[in-house]
Amino acid sequence: MKKKVLIPLVVVILALIGGLAYLFKSLEEQKQVNRDMQELAELDKQEMENEYERFALQYSEMKTQINNDSIVEQLTQEQMKTQKLLEELKKVKADDAREITRLKKELATVREVLRSYIIQVDSLNRLNESLKQENNRVNAVLEERNSQIAGLSSEKASLSEKVAIAAQLDATNISLSLLNKRDKPTKKLKDTKKMQVNFTITKNVTASNGNRTIYVRIQNPGGNTLSGGGSFAYENRNLEYSMKKTIEYTGEEVSVATFWNVSQMLEGGQYRVSIFADGNMIGSRTFNFE
């Protein structure tokens, strides 16, 4: 009789112990899932904070690129709004789904507003550049007219020189970017697999139309040219170039992009980009990389 009671009792106890073990394991797994979800929420919140900070910085940079007081005031207001949302986000807990969702929607709105201002500022800068070029053209014409008063002989010599200068191409908006193995921008020289040089050949109705070979020369901090395997004539000597590209010039503005594949260790310091066409240096700019 005792065995008949003892055996079922042992079975029940073992079943209870097994159930408790399973329940404990399930609770531990759920705790781990909750910890993982919390970590993901923290990472998502940090990414949002980084975006807000980057957008606020872009507003600050744009204000230095424009002289229009009205737009500068608008940019300031949007920057303050962005910083306020950033402060709100920093105070919100990562697991506050309602507030995080609201601030994500606000972030999307900030992104769209920022994009519209970038387009607007870029358009105004292009207009200012066009007005500067027109002003230069008018000044050149006035100078030419004044030279006519000095006499036919001096006018001919002066006019010939001005026409030659006016016909020269001009490279502006020169930029030097570092690209990694995925052709994505990078700031680290050690990760650089390509160097990209972008620039704009400005509008010039005086210059003759046709194909033009553009030579781009990159010099490292030691003054040595990052070789592209060839040379070109310049001022009675030959210079090495890093890249060259042939374009069809019609007198209108044209954007040019060139690439140099990294074949040697890049050192930190000042890099100089020089651009040549028709035997003339048409643009130059220096860049610093750490």
PASEBA-1860 file (N, C-alpha, C; in nm, 3 decimals):
! residues 290
1> MKKKVLIP> 0.084/-0.121/0.000/0.000/0.000/0.000/0.087/0.125/0.000 ~ 0.197/0.122/0.076/0.286/0.237/0.082/0.350/0.263/-0.054 ~ 0.387/0.153/-0.125/0.447/0.170/-0.257/0.349/0.231/-0.355 ~ 0.223/0.190/-0.345/0.122/0.244/-0.437/0.105/0.395/-0.418 ~ 0.126/0.442/-0.296/0.114/0.587/-0.268/0.245/0.658/-0.301 ~ 0.359/0.596/-0.271/0.490/0.660/-0.285/0.528/0.684/-0.431 ~ 0.504/0.584/-0.512/0.545/0.597/-0.654/0.473/0.712/-0.724 ~ 0.341/0.722/-0.717/0.273/0.838/-0.780/0.319/0.971/-0.724
9> LVVVILAL> 0.350/0.971/-0.593/0.395/1.094/-0.529/0.530/1.138/-0.586 ~ 0.618/1.040/-0.604/0.749/1.071/-0.662/0.734/1.124/-0.804 ~ 0.646/1.061/-0.881/0.621/1.105/-1.019/0.572/1.249/-1.023 ~ 0.478/1.279/-0.931/0.424/1.416/-0.926/0.532/1.516/-0.890 ~ 0.617/1.478/-0.792/0.724/1.569/-0.749/0.822/1.594/-0.864 ~ 0.860/1.485/-0.933/0.952/1.499/-1.047/0.891/1.587/-1.157 ~ 0.761/1.567/-1.180/0.693/1.649/-1.282/0.694/1.797/-1.243 ~ 0.671/1.821/-1.113/0.672/1.959/-1.066/0.812/2.021/-1.081
17> IGGLAYLF> 0.915/1.942/-1.047/1.052/1.993/-1.061/1.084/2.022/-1.208 ~ 1.042/1.929/-1.298/1.064/1.952/-1.441/0.992/2.075/-1.491 ~ 0.868/2.092/-1.443/0.792/2.210/-1.485/0.855/2.338/-1.439 ~ 0.905/2.336/-1.311/0.970/2.455/-1.258/1.098/2.487/-1.336 ~ 1.173/2.381/-1.373/1.296/2.403/-1.450/1.264/2.463/-1.586 ~ 1.160/2.411/-1.649/1.121/2.463/-1.781/1.075/2.609/-1.770 ~ 0.997/2.637/-1.665/0.949/2.774/-1.643/1.065/2.869/-1.619 ~ 1.164/2.825/-1.539/1.282/2.908/-1.511/1.360/2.936/-1.640
25> KSLEEQKQ> 1.377/2.833/-1.722/1.448/2.850/-1.849/1.375/2.948/-1.940 ~ 1.242/2.934/-1.946/1.162/3.023/-2.031/1.173/3.168/-1.985 ~ 1.170/3.185/-1.852/1.183/3.321/-1.799/1.318/3.381/-1.832 ~ 1.426/3.302/-1.823/1.559/3.351/-1.856/1.569/3.389/-2.004 ~ 1.508/3.305/-2.089/1.510/3.335/-2.233/1.434/3.464/-2.262 ~ 1.321/3.482/-2.195/1.242/3.603/-2.215/1.318/3.727/-2.167 ~ 1.390/3.711/-2.054/1.471/3.823/-2.004/1.579/3.861/-2.106 ~ 1.641/3.758/-2.168/1.745/3.785/-2.268/1.687/3.856/-2.390
33> VNRDMQEL> 1.566/3.811/-2.431/1.499/3.876/-2.544/1.470/4.022/-2.511 ~ 1.424/4.046/-2.388/1.395/4.184/-2.346/1.522/4.269/-2.345 ~ 1.633/4.207/-2.297/1.760/4.281/-2.297/1.805/4.316/-2.438 ~ 1.789/4.220/-2.532/1.826/4.244/-2.672/1.741/4.356/-2.733 ~ 1.610/4.352/-2.702/1.521/4.456/-2.756/1.557/4.592/-2.698 ~ 1.593/4.596/-2.571/1.633/4.722/-2.508/1.760/4.778/-2.573 ~ 1.855/4.686/-2.602/1.980/4.729/-2.665/1.955/4.785/-2.805 ~ 1.865/4.718/-2.881/1.831/4.768/-3.014/1.764/4.906/-3.006
41> AELDKQEM> 1.678/4.922/-2.906/1.611/5.051/-2.889/1.711/5.161/-2.856 ~ 1.811/5.129/-2.773/1.915/5.227/-2.739/1.996/5.266/-2.861 ~ 2.031/5.166/-2.944/2.108/5.194/-3.066/2.027/5.281/-3.163 ~ 1.898/5.250/-3.175/1.812/5.327/-3.264/1.801/5.472/-3.216 ~ 1.789/5.490/-3.086/1.781/5.624/-3.027/1.912/5.701/-3.051 ~ 2.026/5.633/-3.034/2.156/5.699/-3.055/2.172/5.741/-3.201 ~ 2.125/5.656/-3.293/2.133/5.690/-3.436/2.049/5.814/-3.467 ~ 1.931/5.823/-3.405/1.847/5.940/-3.424/1.915/6.065/-3.370
49> ENEYERFA> 1.979/6.055/-3.253/2.050/6.169/-3.195/2.162/6.216/-3.289 ~ 2.233/6.119/-3.347/2.341/6.155/-3.439/2.288/6.231/-3.561 ~ 2.173/6.188/-3.612/2.114/6.256/-3.727/2.072/6.398/-3.692 ~ 2.008/6.415/-3.578/1.967/6.549/-3.534/2.090/6.640/-3.521 ~ 2.197/6.589/-3.463/2.319/6.669/-3.446/2.379/6.706/-3.582 ~ 2.378/6.609/-3.674/2.433/6.637/-3.807/2.350/6.742/-3.881 ~ 2.219/6.734/-3.869/2.133/6.832/-3.936/2.153/6.971/-3.878 ~ 2.167/6.981/-3.746/2.191/7.111/-3.683/2.322/7.170/-3.732
57> LQYSEMKT> 2.423/7.086/-3.747/2.553/7.132/-3.797/2.543/7.180/-3.941 ~ 2.464/7.111/-4.023/2.447/7.152/-4.162/2.381/7.290/-4.172 ~ 2.283/7.314/-4.085/2.223/7.447/-4.083/2.328/7.553/-4.050 ~ 2.414/7.524/-3.954/2.519/7.618/-3.915/2.614/7.645/-4.031 ~ 2.650/7.539/-4.104/2.742/7.555/-4.218/2.677/7.635/-4.330 ~ 2.549/7.611/-4.356/2.481/7.684/-4.464/2.475/7.834/-4.436 ~ 2.463/7.871/-4.307/2.455/8.014/-4.274/2.584/8.088/-4.310 ~ 2.695/8.016/-4.315/2.822/8.080/-4.352/2.839/8.091/-4.503
65> QINNDSIV> 2.750/8.028/-4.579/2.764/8.024/-4.725/2.675/8.125/-4.796 ~ 2.598/8.204/-4.720/2.501/8.292/-4.784/2.495/8.426/-4.711 ~ 2.466/8.533/-4.786/2.462/8.669/-4.728/2.320/8.723/-4.717 ~ 2.222/8.642/-4.751/2.083/8.685/-4.746/2.033/8.678/-4.601 ~ 2.009/8.797/-4.539/1.972/8.803/-4.398/1.841/8.730/-4.369 ~ 1.745/8.739/-4.462/1.616/8.675/-4.441/1.631/8.524/-4.435 ~ 1.708/8.468/-4.528/1.726/8.323/-4.530/1.811/8.279/-4.411 ~ 1.910/8.359/-4.374/1.992/8.326/-4.256/1.903/8.317/-4.132
73> EQLTQEQM> 1.805/8.409/-4.119/1.714/8.406/-4.005/1.628/8.279/-4.008 ~ 1.583/8.241/-4.128/1.504/8.118/-4.141/1.587/7.996/-4.103 ~ 1.711/7.995/-4.150/1.800/7.883/-4.117/1.825/7.875/-3.967 ~ 1.838/7.992/-3.902/1.859/7.996/-3.757/1.739/7.937/-3.683 ~ 1.620/7.974/-3.728/1.499/7.922/-3.664/1.490/7.770/-3.678 ~ 1.520/7.720/-3.799/1.515/7.575/-3.821/1.623/7.503/-3.740 ~ 1.738/7.568/-3.727/1.846/7.508/-3.648/1.805/7.499/-3.501 ~ 1.744/7.605/-3.449/1.698/7.605/-3.310/1.590/7.498/-3.288
81> KTQKLLEE> 1.502/7.482/-3.386/1.398/7.380/-3.376/1.461/7.240/-3.372 ~ 1.561/7.220/-3.458/1.630/7.091/-3.462/1.701/7.062/-3.330 ~ 1.767/7.163/-3.274/1.837/7.145/-3.147/1.739/7.117/-3.033 ~ 1.622/7.182/-3.039/1.521/7.159/-2.936/1.471/7.014/-2.941 ~ 1.446/6.964/-3.063/1.403/6.825/-3.078/1.512/6.729/-3.031 ~ 1.637/6.765/-3.056/1.748/6.682/-3.009/1.749/6.674/-2.857 ~ 1.728/6.788/-2.791/1.725/6.789/-2.645/1.609/6.704/-2.592 ~ 1.493/6.711/-2.661/1.379/6.629/-2.621/1.414/6.481/-2.634
89> LKKVKADD> 1.480/6.446/-2.743/1.516/6.306/-2.767/1.612/6.255/-2.660 ~ 1.707/6.339/-2.620/1.804/6.297/-2.520/1.737/6.266/-2.385 ~ 1.626/6.334/-2.358/1.556/6.313/-2.230/1.460/6.195/-2.233 ~ 1.428/6.146/-2.354/1.332/6.036/-2.368/1.402/5.903/-2.345 ~ 1.334/5.812/-2.277/1.388/5.678/-2.258/1.371/5.598/-2.387 ~ 1.466/5.509/-2.413/1.465/5.433/-2.538/1.341/5.344/-2.552 ~ 1.282/5.303/-2.438/1.167/5.214/-2.444/1.033/5.288/-2.446 ~ 1.041/5.421/-2.456/0.918/5.501/-2.467/0.877/5.505/-2.615
97> AREITRLK> 0.807/5.400/-2.658/0.777/5.383/-2.800/0.697/5.500/-2.857 ~ 0.606/5.554/-2.781/0.521/5.662/-2.832/0.603/5.787/-2.864 ~ 0.690/5.827/-2.770/0.772/5.946/-2.791/0.877/5.924/-2.900 ~ 0.936/5.805/-2.902/1.035/5.773/-3.005/0.971/5.780/-3.143 ~ 0.851/5.727/-3.157/0.779/5.731/-3.286/0.752/5.875/-3.327 ~ 0.709/5.957/-3.230/0.682/6.099/-3.261/0.808/6.170/-3.309 ~ 0.919/6.148/-3.240/1.044/6.215/-3.276/1.102/6.162/-3.406 ~ 1.070/6.037/-3.441/1.110/5.986/-3.572/1.037/6.060/-3.683
105> KELATVRE> 0.907/6.085/-3.661/0.829/6.160/-3.759/0.883/6.304/-3.771 ~ 0.917/6.363/-3.657/0.974/6.498/-3.659/1.108/6.498/-3.735 ~ 1.186/6.392/-3.715/1.315/6.381/-3.782/1.297/6.377/-3.934 ~ 1.197/6.304/-3.980/1.170/6.296/-4.124/1.132/6.434/-4.179 ~ 1.054/6.510/-4.100/1.015/6.645/-4.142/1.138/6.736/-4.147 ~ 1.223/6.728/-4.046/1.347/6.809/-4.044/1.432/6.777/-4.166 ~ 1.440/6.649/-4.201/1.520/6.607/-4.316/1.468/6.671/-4.446 ~ 1.336/6.670/-4.464/1.277/6.728/-4.585/1.297/6.879/-4.590
113> VLRSYIIQ> 1.278/6.946/-4.477/1.297/7.091/-4.472/1.441/7.126/-4.503 ~ 1.534/7.052/-4.443/1.677/7.076/-4.468/1.710/7.059/-4.615 ~ 1.656/6.954/-4.677/1.681/6.931/-4.820/1.634/7.049/-4.905 ~ 1.517/7.105/-4.871/1.466/7.219/-4.948/1.556/7.341/-4.934 ~ 1.612/7.363/-4.813/1.702/7.477/-4.793/1.836/7.456/-4.864 ~ 1.882/7.332/-4.867/2.007/7.304/-4.939/1.992/7.341/-5.086 ~ 1.878/7.302/-5.145/1.852/7.335/-5.286/1.844/7.485/-5.305 ~ 1.775/7.554/-5.212/1.758/7.699/-5.222/1.891/7.773/-5.210
121> VDSLNRLN> 1.973/7.733/-5.111/2.102/7.797/-5.091/2.195/7.772/-5.210 ~ 2.192/7.649/-5.262/2.275/7.617/-5.378/2.235/7.701/-5.498 ~ 2.103/7.719/-5.516/2.054/7.799/-5.628/2.100/7.945/-5.616 ~ 2.091/8.001/-5.493/2.134/8.139/-5.472/2.284/8.155/-5.494 ~ 2.361/8.056/-5.449/2.506/8.064/-5.469/2.542/8.060/-5.617 ~ 2.470/7.976/-5.693/2.493/7.969/-5.837/2.458/8.103/-5.903 ~ 2.347/8.164/-5.856/2.306/8.292/-5.911/2.411/8.399/-5.881 ~ 2.462/8.399/-5.757/2.566/8.496/-5.721/2.691/8.476/-5.805
129> ESLKQENN> 2.726/8.352/-5.829/2.844/8.323/-5.911/2.823/8.373/-6.054 ~ 2.700/8.353/-6.105/2.668/8.400/-6.240/2.676/8.552/-6.248 ~ 2.625/8.620/-6.142/2.630/8.766/-6.141/2.774/8.817/-6.133 ~ 2.857/8.747/-6.057/2.998/8.785/-6.050/3.065/8.773/-6.187 ~ 3.035/8.664/-6.256/3.093/8.644/-6.389/3.045/8.751/-6.486 ~ 2.918/8.785/-6.476/2.865/8.890/-6.563/2.929/9.024/-6.532 ~ 2.949/9.050/-6.402/3.015/9.174/-6.362/3.157/9.181/-6.416 ~ 3.226/9.069/-6.409/3.362/9.064/-6.464/3.361/9.088/-6.615
137> RVNAVLEE> 3.260/9.030/-6.681/3.251/9.050/-6.826/3.227/9.197/-6.861 ~ 3.136/9.260/-6.785/3.106/9.401/-6.810/3.229/9.488/-6.784 ~ 3.301/9.457/-6.676/3.423/9.532/-6.646/3.527/9.517/-6.756 ~ 3.534/9.395/-6.811/3.630/9.373/-6.920/3.593/9.454/-7.043 ~ 3.460/9.461/-7.070/3.414/9.540/-7.186/3.444/9.689/-7.165 ~ 3.417/9.739/-7.042/3.445/9.880/-7.014/3.593/9.911/-7.027 ~ 3.675/9.819/-6.980/3.819/9.839/-6.990/3.863/9.841/-7.137 ~ 3.800/9.754/-7.213/3.831/9.750/-7.356/3.793/9.882/-7.426
145> RNSQIAGL> 3.675/9.934/-7.390/3.631/10.061/-7.451/3.726/10.176/-7.414 ~ 3.769/10.177/-7.288/3.862/10.282/-7.245/3.995/10.275/-7.320 ~ 4.036/10.152/-7.349/4.164/10.137/-7.420/4.156/10.189/-7.563 ~ 4.036/10.191/-7.620/4.020/10.242/-7.757/4.053/10.390/-7.767 ~ 4.027/10.462/-7.656/4.053/10.605/-7.654/4.202/10.633/-7.663 ~ 4.284/10.543/-7.613/4.429/10.564/-7.610/4.492/10.560/-7.749 ~ 4.420/10.509/-7.846/4.477/10.505/-7.982/4.464/10.367/-8.042 ~ 4.464/10.361/-8.174/4.440/10.238/-8.247/4.551/10.136/-8.223
153> SSEKASLS> 4.674/10.179/-8.219/4.786/10.085/-8.204/4.782/10.016/-8.068 ~ 4.771/10.098/-7.962/4.767/10.039/-7.829/4.640/9.959/-7.809 ~ 4.530/10.002/-7.875/4.404/9.929/-7.864/4.415/9.790/-7.923 ~ 4.483/9.778/-8.037/4.497/9.648/-8.100/4.577/9.552/-8.012 ~ 4.687/9.601/-7.957/4.771/9.516/-7.872/4.695/9.475/-7.746 ~ 4.627/9.571/-7.684/4.553/9.542/-7.562/4.437/9.447/-7.589 ~ 4.368/9.470/-7.701/4.252/9.387/-7.735/4.295/9.243/-7.761 ~ 4.406/9.226/-7.831/4.454/9.091/-7.861/4.485/9.015/-7.733
161> EKVAIAAQ> 4.549/9.085/-7.640/4.584/9.020/-7.513/4.459/8.984/-7.433 ~ 4.361/9.072/-7.431/4.239/9.046/-7.355/4.157/8.933/-7.415 ~ 4.153/8.928/-7.546/4.078/8.821/-7.611/4.141/8.686/-7.578 ~ 4.275/8.682/-7.579/4.344/8.557/-7.546/4.315/8.515/-7.403 ~ 4.316/8.611/-7.311/4.288/8.580/-7.170/4.142/8.540/-7.152 ~ 4.053/8.615/-7.218/3.910/8.586/-7.205/3.874/8.450/-7.261 ~ 3.952/8.404/-7.361/3.922/8.275/-7.424/3.968/8.157/-7.339 ~ 4.047/8.183/-7.236/4.094/8.073/-7.153/3.978/8.015/-7.072
169> LDATNISL> 3.983/7.882/-7.056/3.883/7.816/-6.973/3.913/7.844/-6.825 ~ 3.811/7.828/-6.743/3.826/7.854/-6.600/3.759/7.741/-6.523 ~ 3.834/7.678/-6.431/3.782/7.568/-6.350/3.749/7.619/-6.209 ~ 3.626/7.598/-6.167/3.582/7.642/-6.033/3.521/7.523/-5.959 ~ 3.481/7.550/-5.834/3.416/7.447/-5.750/3.500/7.319/-5.743 ~ 3.630/7.336/-5.728/3.719/7.220/-5.724/3.705/7.149/-5.590 ~ 3.688/7.017/-5.594/3.679/6.938/-5.471/3.763/6.812/-5.485 ~ 3.816/6.766/-5.373/3.894/6.642/-5.368/3.833/6.553/-5.260
177> SLLNKRDK> 3.784/6.433/-5.301/3.719/6.342/-5.208/3.795/6.211/-5.201 ~ 3.789/6.149/-5.083/3.850/6.017/-5.063/3.740/5.912/-5.067 ~ 3.763/5.803/-5.143/3.665/5.697/-5.155/3.725/5.565/-5.106 ~ 3.643/5.485/-5.037/3.691/5.355/-4.991/3.669/5.250/-5.099 ~ 3.690/5.121/-5.064/3.681/5.015/-5.164/3.538/4.996/-5.217 ~ 3.439/5.050/-5.145/3.300/5.044/-5.193/3.259/5.172/-5.265 ~ 3.359/5.255/-5.298/3.334/5.384/-5.363/3.247/5.475/-5.279 ~ 3.256/5.461/-5.147/3.185/5.548/-5.054/3.284/5.648/-4.995
185> PTKKLKDT> 3.237/5.771/-4.965/3.327/5.873/-4.908/3.386/5.827/-4.775 ~ 3.511/5.858/-4.752/3.578/5.827/-4.626/3.670/5.942/-4.590 ~ 3.700/5.958/-4.461/3.792/6.062/-4.416/3.929/6.005/-4.379 ~ 3.939/5.871/-4.386/4.062/5.806/-4.344/4.150/5.774/-4.465 ~ 4.273/5.823/-4.465/4.365/5.798/-4.575/4.395/5.649/-4.588 ~ 4.401/5.577/-4.474/4.437/5.436/-4.480/4.328/5.353/-4.546 ~ 4.203/5.402/-4.547/4.093/5.329/-4.610/4.070/5.372/-4.755 ~ 4.148/5.469/-4.803/4.124/5.527/-4.934/4.173/5.435/-5.045
193> KKMQVNFT> 4.085/5.407/-5.140/4.120/5.328/-5.257/4.116/5.413/-5.385 ~ 4.043/5.524/-5.380/4.034/5.617/-5.495/4.033/5.760/-5.442 ~ 4.084/5.850/-5.525/4.070/5.993/-5.500/3.987/6.051/-5.614 ~ 3.881/6.123/-5.580/3.791/6.180/-5.679/3.806/6.332/-5.681 ~ 3.833/6.385/-5.800/3.842/6.531/-5.819/3.725/6.575/-5.905 ~ 3.641/6.661/-5.851/3.528/6.719/-5.924/3.553/6.869/-5.944 ~ 3.509/6.922/-6.056/3.519/7.066/-6.080/3.423/7.106/-6.191 ~ 3.407/7.236/-6.208/3.317/7.289/-6.311/3.395/7.379/-6.406
201> ITKNVTAS> 3.384/7.351/-6.535/3.436/7.443/-6.637/3.328/7.546/-6.662 ~ 3.359/7.673/-6.635/3.256/7.777/-6.638/3.218/7.814/-6.782 ~ 3.105/7.879/-6.793/3.057/7.927/-6.922/3.151/8.035/-6.976 ~ 3.183/8.026/-7.106/3.273/8.124/-7.169/3.238/8.132/-7.317 ~ 3.163/8.234/-7.353/3.120/8.248/-7.493/3.236/8.290/-7.583 ~ 3.347/8.336/-7.524/3.463/8.378/-7.602/3.546/8.258/-7.646 ~ 3.549/8.154/-7.566/3.632/8.037/-7.597/3.576/7.961/-7.717 ~ 3.667/7.903/-7.796/3.625/7.825/-7.912/3.565/7.693/-7.868
209> NGNRTIYV> 3.471/7.642/-7.945/3.406/7.515/-7.914/3.488/7.398/-7.968 ~ 3.462/7.279/-7.911/3.530/7.159/-7.958/3.577/7.073/-7.843 ~ 3.645/6.962/-7.879/3.698/6.872/-7.776/3.819/6.935/-7.707 ~ 3.822/6.921/-7.575/3.935/6.972/-7.495/3.983/6.859/-7.403 ~ 4.114/6.845/-7.395/4.173/6.749/-7.302/4.209/6.823/-7.173 ~ 4.150/6.777/-7.064/4.172/6.838/-6.933/4.269/6.748/-6.854 ~ 4.376/6.809/-6.802/4.473/6.735/-6.722/4.458/6.776/-6.575 ~ 4.453/6.675/-6.487/4.441/6.699/-6.343/4.568/6.647/-6.275
217> RIQNPGGN> 4.627/6.733/-6.195/4.753/6.699/-6.128/4.732/6.707/-5.977 ~ 4.758/6.595/-5.906/4.749/6.593/-5.760/4.890/6.578/-5.703 ~ 4.928/6.673/-5.618/5.059/6.666/-5.554/5.042/6.636/-5.405 ~ 5.122/6.541/-5.356/5.113/6.502/-5.215/5.186/6.601/-5.126 ~ 5.181/6.585/-4.994/5.246/6.682/-4.904/5.396/6.699/-4.931 ~ 5.459/6.600/-4.993/5.601/6.612/-5.025/5.627/6.684/-5.155 ~ 5.520/6.725/-5.225/5.536/6.796/-5.352/5.545/6.704/-5.473 ~ 5.536/6.573/-5.452/5.544/6.479/-5.561/5.408/6.458/-5.624
225> TLSGGGSF> 5.407/6.436/-5.756/5.283/6.415/-5.829/5.238/6.271/-5.817 ~ 5.108/6.252/-5.784/5.051/6.117/-5.786/5.034/6.080/-5.932 ~ 5.122/5.994/-5.980/5.135/5.972/-6.124/5.017/5.898/-6.184 ~ 4.983/5.941/-6.305/4.879/5.872/-6.381/4.935/5.805/-6.504 ~ 5.067/5.807/-6.519/5.130/5.734/-6.628/5.157/5.815/-6.752 ~ 5.150/5.947/-6.745/5.175/6.028/-6.863/5.214/6.170/-6.827 ~ 5.239/6.251/-6.929/5.278/6.390/-6.907/5.216/6.479/-7.014 ~ 5.225/6.610/-6.994/5.172/6.706/-7.089/5.263/6.829/-7.090
233> AYENRNLE> 5.254/6.905/-7.198/5.339/7.023/-7.214/5.280/7.142/-7.142 ~ 5.367/7.213/-7.068/5.326/7.333/-6.997/5.447/7.424/-6.978 ~ 5.439/7.544/-7.036/5.543/7.645/-7.024/5.683/7.589/-7.056 ~ 5.695/7.534/-7.176/5.823/7.484/-7.230/5.882/7.369/-7.149 ~ 5.798/7.294/-7.082/5.845/7.175/-7.011/5.731/7.076/-7.002 ~ 5.763/6.954/-6.962/5.661/6.850/-6.947/5.633/6.825/-6.800 ~ 5.504/6.817/-6.768/5.462/6.789/-6.631/5.386/6.657/-6.628 ~ 5.404/6.582/-6.518/5.327/6.460/-6.499/5.182/6.495/-6.462
241> YSMKKTIE> 5.089/6.417/-6.509/4.951/6.435/-6.467/4.904/6.312/-6.391 ~ 4.802/6.331/-6.307/4.742/6.220/-6.233/4.626/6.159/-6.311 ~ 4.544/6.245/-6.371/4.432/6.199/-6.452/4.415/6.292/-6.571 ~ 4.354/6.244/-6.675/4.317/6.330/-6.786/4.180/6.289/-6.838 ~ 4.110/6.384/-6.896/3.977/6.354/-6.948/3.947/6.447/-7.066 ~ 3.891/6.391/-7.171/3.853/6.470/-7.288/3.705/6.504/-7.279 ~ 3.673/6.632/-7.292/3.534/6.677/-7.287/3.500/6.751/-7.416 ~ 3.372/6.759/-7.445/3.325/6.840/-7.557/3.275/6.973/-7.500
249> YTGEEVSV> 3.345/7.081/-7.535/3.310/7.212/-7.479/3.231/7.292/-7.582 ~ 3.116/7.344/-7.540/3.028/7.420/-7.630/3.015/7.565/-7.587 ~ 3.096/7.606/-7.491/3.085/7.742/-7.439/2.997/7.751/-7.316 ~ 2.923/7.643/-7.287/2.835/7.642/-7.171/2.905/7.575/-7.052 ~ 2.854/7.595/-6.933/2.911/7.535/-6.812/2.903/7.383/-6.821 ~ 3.010/7.315/-6.779/3.012/7.169/-6.780/3.080/7.117/-6.653 ~ 3.019/7.015/-6.594/3.076/6.953/-6.474/3.164/6.835/-6.513 ~ 3.277/6.821/-6.445/3.373/6.716/-6.478/3.409/6.639/-6.351
257> ATFWNVSQ> 3.416/6.506/-6.362/3.458/6.421/-6.250/3.571/6.330/-6.298 ~ 3.679/6.323/-6.221/3.792/6.236/-6.254/3.830/6.153/-6.133 ~ 3.892/6.038/-6.157/3.925/5.946/-6.049/4.070/5.898/-6.061 ~ 4.137/5.887/-5.946/4.273/5.833/-5.942/4.276/5.715/-5.848 ~ 4.316/5.597/-5.902/4.323/5.476/-5.820/4.450/5.481/-5.735 ~ 4.431/5.463/-5.607/4.545/5.470/-5.514/4.639/5.353/-5.539 ~ 4.765/5.385/-5.564/4.865/5.283/-5.593/4.983/5.291/-5.497 ~ 4.971/5.376/-5.396/5.080/5.393/-5.301/5.024/5.440/-5.169
265> MLEGGQYR> 5.103/5.430/-5.064/5.059/5.473/-4.931/5.043/5.625/-4.929 ~ 4.927/5.670/-4.882/4.900/5.813/-4.875/4.943/5.867/-4.738 ~ 5.009/5.982/-4.739/5.054/6.043/-4.615/4.966/6.163/-4.580 ~ 4.953/6.189/-4.451/4.872/6.301/-4.407/4.940/6.434/-4.435 ~ 4.859/6.537/-4.460/4.913/6.670/-4.487/4.835/6.740/-4.597 ~ 4.902/6.834/-4.662/4.836/6.919/-4.762/4.854/6.861/-4.903 ~ 4.742/6.845/-4.974/4.743/6.799/-5.111/4.698/6.915/-5.201 ~ 4.767/6.933/-5.311/4.732/7.039/-5.406/4.677/6.977/-5.535
273> VSIFADGN> 4.562/7.029/-5.577/4.502/6.988/-5.704/4.516/7.103/-5.803 ~ 4.576/7.075/-5.919/4.592/7.176/-6.024/4.529/7.121/-6.152 ~ 4.459/7.207/-6.224/4.388/7.166/-6.344/4.439/7.247/-6.463 ~ 4.466/7.177/-6.574/4.527/7.240/-6.691/4.444/7.210/-6.817 ~ 4.443/7.305/-6.908/4.379/7.286/-7.039/4.438/7.387/-7.137 ~ 4.460/7.344/-7.260/4.512/7.432/-7.365/4.644/7.497/-7.326 ~ 4.727/7.426/-7.250/4.856/7.481/-7.210/4.848/7.582/-7.098 ~ 4.733/7.595/-7.032/4.715/7.690/-6.922/4.669/7.618/-6.796
281> MIGSRTFN> 4.711/7.669/-6.680/4.656/7.620/-6.555/4.527/7.699/-6.531 ~ 4.414/7.629/-6.531/4.284/7.696/-6.526/4.221/7.690/-6.386 ~ 4.287/7.627/-6.291/4.233/7.622/-6.156/4.326/7.546/-6.064 ~ 4.323/7.583/-5.935/4.409/7.517/-5.837/4.348/7.535/-5.699 ~ 4.366/7.432/-5.614/4.316/7.441/-5.477/4.389/7.339/-5.390 ~ 4.405/7.372/-5.261/4.473/7.281/-5.169/4.373/7.222/-5.070 ~ 4.404/7.099/-5.023/4.319/7.027/-4.927/4.406/6.964/-4.820 ~ 4.357/6.959/-4.699/4.432/6.898/-4.589/4.364/6.771/-4.544
289> FE> 4.441/6.664/-4.530/4.392/6.536/-4.482/4.486/6.487/-4.371 ~ 4.425/6.438/-4.263/4.504/6.388/-4.150/4.536/6.240/-4.171
END
